[in-house]
Amino acid sequence: MKHSAIRLLTTLLVLTAIGCSDREQGYALLDGGRIDFDQLHGKVVLINYWAEWCKPCREEIPELNAFQRSHSDRVQLLAVNYDGVTGETLQQQATALGIDFPVLLDDPRQQFNVKPSGVLPETLIIDAAGNYRQVLLGPQTEEKLAALLAELSNESITEK
């Protein structure tokens, strides 16, 4: 009887571990993939909040795309729809705005304990160690973001 109980307990633990595997961690992406912030350590993460009706957001997207392309080795840009649209509507809006970086289906703001500002566009900055650093309000340019990245890089060198 004792061995049966141990086998049953072992089986339950294995099934629980399988059920809690990495495939369920992280955040779902519009393209069907998933992203886990723990896997992004070493990169600066920018979480950009946008809306279809937001003119500054529309103007900012090409700058964000260019910044992501030129700094993909050190930066991961992510998009979150401010209005919470989902499904085909989200796909259509992201395509219409030309967003070339991953679009999150859920808002990760709570993970970093950051309240919404109510201003768009809004970009959260998470440093390479995974710590929330600041929020940028208003449209960003490739030049401004490059300066921020240089500043964060200098800070991490100084801390070492």
Residue, then its C-alpha position, 0 to 999 in steps of 0.5 A: m500500500k505504501h508503494s502504491a501511494i508513493r507511485l501515485l504521488t510521484t505520478l501526480l507531481v510529474l503531471t503537475a510539472i508537465g502542466c506547469s511547463d514553460r509553454e504556459q509562461g509568459y504572454a501570448l503574442l498576436d502572431g501566435g507565439r509567446i514571450d517571457f520577460d525572463q527570457l529577455h534579460g540582457k535586452v532593454v525592453l520597450i513596451n509601447y501602448w498605442a491606439e488606432w485613433c491616436k495620431p501621435c501613435r501613428e507618427e511614432i510607429p515608423e520610428l519604433n520600427a526603425f529603432q527595433r531594426s537597428h538595435s535588435d541585438r540589445v532591444q526588444l520592442l513590444a506593442v500593446n493596444y490601449d483599447g484592448v481590442t482583440g482578434e481580427t480587429l487587433q490584427q487589422q489595426a496593427t497591420a494598418l499602423g505598420i507595427d513590425f514588432p511583436v504585439l502582446l495580447d495582454d497588458p504586462r503592466q501589472q508585472f512591473n507594478v505600473k499604473p496607466s498614465g492615460v496618455l498616448p503614446e506611452t512607452l514603458i522602459i524595462d532595463a536589461a536586468g528586467n527592472y522597470r525604469q521609467v515611462l516615456l509619454g508622447p511620441q518617441t523618435e529613433e534618436k531619443l530612444a538611441a540616447l536612452l539606450a546609450e544612457l542605460s548602457n552607460e549605467s550598467i557599465t558604471e554599476k559593474 
